[in-house]
Amino acid sequence: MVDLIKKNVKSLQESLFSSIGSSVLTIATTYLVINFFRGMLGFALTSDKDWLAVLNNMQLYMVQAYPEEDFIRVWLSVGLTFVLAGLSIGIWRSEERVKSSQVFNSFFKGGLGVLFFTIIAPTNASFMGNDGSVITEEVFSMDSRLGILIPVVVFCVIFFSIRFINVKFTVNSSDMVFFYLFIPVALLWFVKLPTIQLDQNNERIIPDPIMPIASSTKIPWTVIFVSFLVSYFIGMYLKNIKSIKSIMSLSWFLLPLLIFSWIFKKPQIDMSLVLGSDLPIFGVFLLWGFLVITFVNNSIFKKYYSTYLGVTFLLTLAGVFSGLPMLAKTCLLLITLFSVVVPAVSTSSQGKRSLLIVWAVALVTLTFLLRGGASDTGIVVPGSSIFGGFSLTWLLAIFGTYVSFPLGVLLALGRNSKLPIIRIVCTGIIELTRSVPYITWLFFASVTLAVFLPAGVEFNLIVRVLMVTAFFSGAYFAENIRGGLQSIPKGQYEAADAIGMSPFQKISLIIMPQALRAVIPTLVSSAITAFKDSSLVTIIGLFDFLTIGKTVIGNQSIPVNFVGHDRENLIFVAIVYWIFTFTLSRRSMKVEKKLGLGER
Amino acid sequence: MSIIQTKDVKKWFGDFQALKGISMDVAEGEVLVVCGPSGSGKSTFIRCINRLEQHQEGQIIVDGIELTNDLKNIEAIRSEVGMVFQSFNLFPHLTVMQNITLAQIWVRKKNRAESEEKAMELLERVGIPEQAQKFPGQLSGGQQQRVAIARALAMEPKIMLFDEPTSALDPEMIKEVLDVMKELAKSGMTMIVVTHEMGFAKEVADRVMLFDEGMLVEENTPEEFFNNPKSDRTKLFLSQIL
């Protein structure tokens, strides 16, 4: 242990104080860093800051004005996401083991961080009073400093020394996720914080009474945590089922759609529409798909297959610009894609049967989701959409990426196509969308888009925003992916050709995997940009996460006056954005490392 | 009966005429070595045989199917003709095993177990069964080229085309690749080999051809070709490389 300390001191000496210049730099930087954090802490702790403006408004932050009697729907969305996550972690459970010393070390480092802030926190801090005078006050008394310092030092010493005791057990790195999630859920039951209470005259009781936090969320979170854990074990049990991984990926794709069209929306179903329009459309397209599958090997049909494809494509084009119901249009698009794919996959009679099942399931899912999405909502939020706050930001980010990423892939391929029409159209779309500011597109979505759509077709504002977002970030994705495509040597195309692969197989199995891998860093930074840019929707009257903090809470005067407390809220919003983007970039680095395995 | 037949094949790259009317026949089981200076059109010619390059005039008939713009014909011919490239062109994102099984699974529609068995068999044939789970980037050049040969053989082709398979290799690795090719030739595979390895040509070729400036200058048995060449161009070529 003494050796270890000596070694550490020596390496510190070498890296920080090797010469006079570096010593000066070290000291100057340390001084700046300490002062920066002192200033921040002083700012956060002065009495003119009311952090309850953040804490008290969590509900507003998360779902804005979503009615309380339907909160079960919000919890259901969160719960379903966690159940899927649990299943996925179970199915993709890594065999990587984490050493106990690594875990203890991370606790030790966390303790050191708290220690650092406790030591440097200023005793006195000043702020500008209402009359413009500078008020200095004690923000961090010696008593409370010691009250934090002593337990933290004990904590650090325990976890530092525990590494040297011979405990050499290892933990599965997937299991650790549950441990880390268990801590905040358990804390919900025990931690008490100042809470806003009103007396009979609707006046705030000062000082704020200390109460258990999150009284309304601890039971749902506990239930979610338990189902997360249970689904993890189920996932491990399901691990060996064939094609479970593709089912899971598909479920992840469908989950946001389900949340969007059914769970959050509480659709009011008009049964006459379901029976009169949905069922017949469903039947027609099921039959159509069945016929295609049945006759795909028939020699006469084969001969005219390209004619059939052309006719279907024209029908789809005509259908999209006609007054057909949304379901019929989408089904037309789907049958075109399906007809293109069928000859490539269907051979044996067994293959045909499973293909028919896939087609039927796809149609059922589509009908179900579209009926939910197209029906009136049973949720009434006065003066705005049912999505608001973090749920809106999240929706825009997830949907923006889900739709724009495949779109980007298609546009990139189209721009590289040999067929001039496809190339010109794709280049046109990319250049047009990229050359206009995102805000302009948002105004386009809110004001002008309706003019371009066929008569009688109306979309919700959020759907319109999603449409322009998909194209906007899709164009950026497309250019990134095109960069990746250009990095693939010609020999790869030739090798794939030489072993007899079809163009579709060549792109999806050989070219795309390599191209995407080459551009993961830029793709992630595009996704992060899309996530942050979603806050721009505020200018067309949607209440995203940032708007809630800056505008809504900053002007809140009933039941408690929070006017002017927007700085606290902005800091909170910034931290939340940072947590999400930072997690995303760390994950992408891990993925990169994992995928880079074969390349040298 | 000839398995490959070409009649007066011509090809232009822009204004430059790369092939000026090549006519030849390859019989089943024959090993044909094509040599010539760089830019003589020999690579272009064998790349025309599986449509990596498109010829503009003349006829190419492979195994009774004529190469035209019809995609069905092209795919049929490509699955009969294996090709090995100068720069290996293995798929770097897939393991050696996946490289070899990919086409069997997706083009031949075999199941995974069957194709993995076939892949192991081929890896043993080329002498590197222990490398199956590695990525191409972790192998030496000679090993990569042998994997490339195994990948082409996995499609059970009737014809194998080799486009300068040893030109990108260290001298020490050339031998291990040539050994595999010799073994393949002895097993009765129809092969067209573009190479500068004259030792290989002497030992296993049934016929040797010399290309120059897009024309077939000489076509002869190896003994005649090396000892008693007909044309002056061949004599010049041989004097420079031997």
Interface residues (C-beta under 8 A of the other chain):
Chain A: T347 P489 G491 Q492 E494 A495 A496 D497 A498 I499 G500 M501 S502 Q505 L509 I510 P513 Q514 R517 L595 L597 G598 E599 R600
Chain B: N50 R51 L52 E75 R78 S79 V81 G82 M83 F85 S87 N89 L90 F91 P92 H93 L94 T95 L102 A103 W106 V107 K109 F135 P136 G137 Q138 R151 A152 M155
